[in-house]
Amino acid sequence: MARLAEQDWGFTEITRKFERDFSPARRPAPRVRRLQVPSSGAAHVGLWLTAVAICLLGLVGLRVGFLTKNLEFNNLITEKTELSAETARLSSEVAALRSPERVEQIATGSLGMIPAEKVQYVYISPTGTRQSYADLDVLGAGVAGRAAP
């Protein structure tokens, strides 16, 4: 057994490592690299931030402008639709007011006019010497029996 104790199985080096003093050693603090901006670079960073802020404000202003114009455009489309409907209504009203039946009704009713029994056409020649007359029965045979006021 003594021989076994004398034999070195390669543990001596391992035991030496463990025999060392493993008290906490002072390790240097890890170096933290900080971004170092040169003094002239600070002005560039501020300039870039200002430029970006101005661009963002410009984009917001453009967006507000687009929204305002879009609202105006929608209002104009609505107004155009309403005016088109009113124009159609007024056109039909004008057509109804211009109808021959209505004009005749107003003329005979409130104005007291009577329809003409005959229409007379006069032809005047370019020399002014010959004239011819043409009589037409406007209302047909029904007018002949009517008495003139």
C-alpha positions in Angstrom: 0.0 0.0 0.0 2.8 2.2 0.6 3.7 1.8 -3.0 0.3 3.0 -4.1 0.7 6.0 -1.9 4.1 6.7 -3.5 2.8 6.4 -7.0 1.8 9.7 -8.6 -1.3 9.4 -10.6 -1.1 12.9 -11.9 -3.0 14.3 -9.0 -0.2 16.3 -7.5 -0.7 19.1 -10.0 -4.4 19.1 -9.4 -4.0 19.2 -5.7 -1.5 22.0 -6.0 -4.2 24.0 -7.8 -6.6 23.4 -5.0 -4.1 24.2 -2.3 -3.8 27.7 -3.6 -5.5 30.5 -1.8 -8.8 31.1 -3.5 -9.6 34.2 -1.6 -11.6 36.6 -3.8 -9.1 38.5 -5.9 -9.6 42.0 -7.0 -10.5 41.9 -10.5 -10.4 45.1 -12.5 -13.9 46.5 -13.0 -15.1 45.9 -16.6 -14.6 48.9 -18.8 -17.7 50.4 -20.0 -17.2 52.2 -23.3 -19.2 55.3 -23.4 -20.1 57.0 -26.6 -17.9 60.0 -26.7 -19.1 62.8 -28.9 -16.5 65.4 -29.7 -17.6 68.9 -28.8 -18.0 69.8 -32.5 -20.1 66.6 -32.9 -22.6 67.7 -30.3 -23.5 70.6 -32.6 -24.1 68.2 -35.5 -26.3 66.0 -33.4 -28.4 68.9 -32.3 -28.6 70.1 -35.9 -29.7 66.7 -37.1 -32.3 66.5 -34.3 -33.6 69.9 -35.2 -33.8 69.0 -38.9 -35.7 65.8 -38.1 -38.1 67.7 -35.9 -38.8 70.3 -38.6 -39.4 67.6 -41.2 -41.9 65.8 -38.8 -43.7 69.1 -38.2 -43.8 69.7 -41.9 -45.3 66.2 -42.5 -47.9 66.9 -39.8 -48.7 70.2 -41.4 -49.1 68.6 -44.8 -51.4 65.9 -43.4 -53.6 68.5 -41.7 -53.7 70.5 -45.0 -54.7 67.4 -46.9 -57.4 66.6 -44.4 -58.8 70.1 -44.6 -58.9 70.1 -48.4 -60.5 66.6 -48.4 -63.2 67.9 -46.1 -63.8 70.9 -48.3 -63.9 68.6 -51.4 -66.6 66.4 -49.7 -68.6 69.5 -48.8 -68.5 70.7 -52.4 -69.6 67.3 -53.7 -72.5 67.3 -51.3 -73.4 70.8 -52.3 -73.2 69.9 -56.0 -75.5 66.9 -55.5 -78.0 69.1 -53.7 -77.9 71.8 -56.4 -78.3 69.2 -59.1 -81.4 67.9 -57.4 -82.7 71.4 -57.1 -82.0 72.1 -60.7 -83.9 69.0 -61.8 -86.8 70.0 -59.7 -86.8 73.6 -61.0 -86.5 72.3 -64.6 -89.6 70.1 -64.2 -91.4 73.0 -62.6 -90.5 75.3 -65.5 -91.7 72.7 -68.0 -95.0 72.4 -66.2 -95.4 76.2 -66.1 -94.6 76.5 -69.8 -97.1 73.8 -71.0 -99.6 75.0 -73.6 -102.5 73.8 -71.5 -101.5 75.8 -68.5 -100.9 79.0 -70.6 -104.3 78.5 -72.3 -105.9 78.0 -68.8 -104.5 81.2 -67.4 -105.3 83.2 -70.6 -109.0 82.1 -70.7 -109.5 81.9 -66.9 -107.9 84.8 -65.1 -107.2 87.1 -68.1 -110.6 86.6 -69.8 -109.2 86.0 -73.3 -110.9 83.8 -75.8 -109.2 81.7 -78.4 -109.1 83.0 -82.0 -111.5 81.4 -84.4 -109.5 82.0 -87.6 -105.8 82.7 -88.2 -105.1 85.0 -91.1 -101.8 85.0 -92.9 -100.8 87.9 -95.2 -98.3 87.4 -98.0 -96.5 90.5 -99.1 -94.5 90.4 -102.3 -91.1 91.9 -102.6 -92.5 94.7 -104.7 -95.3 95.3 -102.3 -98.1 95.3 -104.9 -99.7 91.9 -104.6 -101.1 90.7 -101.4 -103.0 87.5 -100.7 -104.8 86.3 -97.7 -105.2 82.8 -96.3 -107.8 82.1 -93.6 -107.5 79.0 -91.5 -110.0 77.6 -89.1 -108.0 77.2 -85.9 -110.3 75.3 -83.7 -112.3 73.5 -86.3 -116.0 73.3 -86.6 -116.5 73.7 -82.8 -115.6 77.4 -83.0 -118.2 78.3 -85.5 -121.0 77.6 -83.0 -119.3 79.7 -80.3 -120.5 83.2 -79.7 -117.9 86.0 -79.4 -118.3 88.2 -76.4 
